[in-house]
Amino acid sequence: MSSSPSRPGGGISPHLTPTASGSASNRSDLRKIFSLARDFASDIQHVLNATICNNASINAQRDITDPSVIAIGNRLTAASLRGELVPICARGKPTGWLKVEYLCSIDGAGKYLMVVNAFVGVYAADEARTPLCHFDYERDKADGYPEAHVQVYGESTALATWGDRFADRGLHRLHLPAGPRRFRWILEDVIEFLVSEGLAVPHDDTWRDALKPGRKKFMQSQLRAAIRNDTETAVLYLSECDYSIHPPETVRRR
């Protein structure tokens, strides 16, 4: 991600491979994935409005240049995939602003919704909407930086001691690792960070409970993906726990 608080907009992400949409099967897959994307958007809206916001309106929109690319954000339109800022405001005036945006597509198996880019930016409530930090996830990030990372805005005297190159570069150009692909940061972590640090005031004392469903769903989906990528380890562990494992017919016939 660049030094400015950039985020997914119109057009196809360079990390995505366009999916042909001519066949009935592909069209069916696209409808299924879009339905999953709308469910994901609904989950995001719910957790925001149940914790630190009160008027987030998160929706999903297809990229007009490639229907296999789906953007998720606040008040997206068909004309623009750049969403509006969400006020951090359980009641009263905003104490800050959030930019919440995702780019999603179909996974390699053509069955599951896959997050390709995720961006959650935190901005001050001043007129300039000064950025504080942003949380990024860029699948298959090509520039050598970690896929999941955090960038913090500000000055650092310590960083300047590494030389002029780092003094000119600025603190916000450092990509602080934020977990591996399968178990990276998620929106619920950002919400917890904001409340715990006093940067956001939750609706009530149940805000931690509101984070649990999203975290559970994310962990389950990532665990399923990890098992798909390494079935042998999953089978070995279940066997060690005295489970009886029977391979599917297609495997036995090989």
N, C-alpha and C positions, 0 to 999 in steps of 0.2 A: 504494500500500500504506500502511496506517496506521502510526503511530509505533511501536506494539507489534509484536512479531514475529508478525503474523498470517499465515495461510496458507489455502489452499483447504480447505474443509470440506464438509459436506453442503449440498445445494441447488445450484441452477444459478447459474453465474457470470453477472453482468449482461452480460458480453461475448458470451455464447453465445445463438444463436437455436435454440430447440428444433426438433428434426427429427421430422416425423411418422413413425411407425413402423408404420403399418397395412398398407402394401402389402408384397408378397413381395419386391419389389426393394429397398425400404428396409430390410427385415429382413435381407436378404442383405448390404447395405452395412454395417449395424451389426455383423453377425458378423465381416465382414472387418476393420473398424476395431478391434474388440475384440481380434482376433487380433494385429493390428499393435501394439496397446497392450501386450499381454502380451509380445511380443517386445522392445519398448522397455523394459519393466520388467525383463526378464531381462538386457538389456544394462547397465542401471543397476546392478543387483545385482552383476553380474560385475565391473564396473570398481571398485566400492567394495571388494569383498572381495579383489580382486587387488592393491589398493594400500594403503589405510589402515584398512580395517575387516576384521572376520572373521566377523560374524554378521548382516549385513544380509539382510533377507528382503523384497525389493521385489515387490509384486504390483499387479495392476490390478483395480479394482472399478467396476462401473457405478453411476451415480447412480440410486437407485430412483425418483426423481421424473422423470427424463429419461434413457432408455437411450442417447441420443446423447452424453451427457457421461460421460467415463471418468476416474476418479481413479487416480493412481499414487503409491504411497508405501510406507513400511515397515510391514508387518504390518497392512494395511488389512482391515477386515471389512465385511460387507454392512450391518451396523448403524451403522458409523461410517467416514467417509472421512477422518478425521484419523489420520494414521499416528503410530507411535511414533518416538522419537528413536533414532538409530543411534550406538552408541559409536564414537568415533575410537580404534581400538585394534587395532593389528596383532598385538600381544602384550602381556601384562600388563594393568595397570589402564588405563581410558580416560584419555586426555589431554584429551578434550573430547567434544562431542556434535554430531551433525548432524541437522537436520530436512530431509528431502528429499521434496518433494511437487510433483506436476504435476496439472493439469487438462487433458484433451485432448478433442477432438471431431473431427468430420468437416470437411474443408476445403470450400470453396465448390463444387468440382467433384464432391464426393461420392465421391472416390477415395482420398484420402490422410489419414493421421493428422495432426492439427494441434494443436500445443501452444498453449493459450490462456493458461494461467497456469503459471509455474514459480517455485518457492521453494526456496532452499537456505539454511538458517540455521546459523550456527556459534555454539555455546554452550560456556561453560566447564564444567569437570568438578566445580565446586563444588556444594553441596547445592541452591542456588537455580537452577542451570542458567543462570547469568547470560549474556545474549546479548552476543556480540562484534560480529557483523555479519550481514547477510543479503543475499543476491543475489536479485533479483526480476526477473521478466518478466511483464508484463501486456499482452496483446495489445489494441490499441485503447484504451489507457488514456485515460480521459476527463477527468482533472483537470489536464492540461497538463504533467505530469511525463513524463520519458522512459520508454518502454515497458520497456526493459532498464536496470536501475539497481542500485546498491549502496547500502546504508544502514549506517553505522558507529555503534556505541554508544560514548558517552564524553563528556567535557567538552572544550570548546575555548575558551581565552582569546581567541584571535583572533576567533572567531565573535561573541563578546560585544561586540566593538568596533563592530559594525554596528548596535548599539542593543538596547534591552530586548526588542524583539519577537523577535530572534534568540537572545538569552540565554535567554528563556523557552522558545523553541522547541526548543532542544537540537540537538546535533550529529547525532543519529540521525534528525532530520527532514529532513536534506538528502538529495536523491536524486541520487547521483553517476552520471552516464551510463556505461553499460557496453555500448556498441555499438548499432548499428542493428538492426532486427528480423531481417534476413536473416543477419547475422553478429554476433550477440549472444554474451554469455557462455554457457558450458555447464558442466555438472558437472565435466568434465575440467579446466577452468580453475580451478575452486574447489579441486579436489584438488591441482593443481600449486601453487597459492598456499599452501595449508596446509603442504605438504612443504617448499617453498622457504623459507618463513618460520620453519620449525622448530616449527610448531604441531601437526604430525602426523609420526609416524615410519612410513615405508613398510615393507612386508614385506621387501623386498630391493631390489637395484639395478636391477631390471627394471621398476620402477613407471612410468617414463616410456614404455616400450614398451606398457604396458597402456592408456595414454591414447590411443594412436594410432588404433585402430580406431573408437572413438566419435567422435573429431574428424573422421576421414575421412568417416564415414557422415553426420555432421551437415553438413559442407561440401558433400558431394554432393547431399544433399536440398535444401539451401538454394539451391544453384546451379540445380538443376532447377526450383525454384519461381521463381527470378529469371528464368530463360529462359521459363517459361510466361507470366510477366507482361510480358516484353519480348522476344518472339521476333525482332523485326526486328533488334535489335542483335546477337543471337546469329548470325543468318543473315549479317549484314553482316561480322562478324568472321571467320566461317568462310570466306566468299567471299574476304576479303582474304588468307586463308591458302591459297587455291587449292583449297578444297573445292568440289565440285559439289553444289549444294543444289536439290532438287526439291520443290516444295510438294505437299502431299497433294491428292488428287482433289477434295475438297470445296472447297479454296481455289481451284483452277484453274477450277472451274465458275462461280465468282462473276462 
